[in-house]
Amino acid sequence: MQSIIWDWNGTLLNDLDFCISTINLLLKERNLDLLDRFTYKEVFSFPVKTYYQAIGFDFSKEDFSIPAKEFIDRYNAGVSGCNLHDAATEVLEHFKNMGLRQFVLSAMKQSMLEQTLKHQQIFDYFEGVAGLNDHYAVSKIERGEQLIRRFNISRAQATIVGDTNHDFEVAQQLEIDCILIADGHQSKDRLLATGSKVIDDLRQLETLPL
């Protein structure tokens, strides 16, 4: 049976502007240059430690865990104010009605992932949900392998849908097809550079053969 493995942040959850405003608070406190949307989408990457270094954090002055925890604490305190992307629920319902299996694979901590999915009232669309066990978003590959094994997902009949080049890298490692949406945390040019299929928004998924 065909399966869709969804990324969460930036793909279904529209948290781009909230992430920019939150990281800018940390940058301002350290007298570092602030990010606008364009710059953010050109520099955001995984692992997030590399992204932090790219925007000016100096880990010879403070340990990475300090700003990482500050960001997560502020993010968790305000993420309930973020909305789903337009048509997210409509698209989830569309694939449910088609009989597709749907899963979430996210760099968010497991407990927070489940909490935010329930807050957005879409948790029940998913057969399985896999987040990370710490806050530092190192990799989703191991969790993806666990998800595939636990739910007996056919790699040949699965598609990862995400919004970053890291989602493409995860798909490559898991030997799964990938579609990237240029409506999240990275620019369309960066996504196209992966060689993956790239679309502009969620609604276009309904027109694609999966």
ABEGO torsion letter per residue (X at the ends): XBBBBBBABGAABBAAAAAAAAAAAAAAAAGBBBBBAAAAAAABBOBAAAAAAAAGBBAAABBAAAAAAAAAAAAAAAAAABBBBBGAAAAAAAAAAAGBBBBBBBABBAAAAAAAAAAAGAAAABABBBBBABAAGABAAAAAAAAAAAAGBBAAABBBBBABAAAAAAAAAAGBBBBBBAABABBAAAAAAAGBBBBABAAAAAABBX
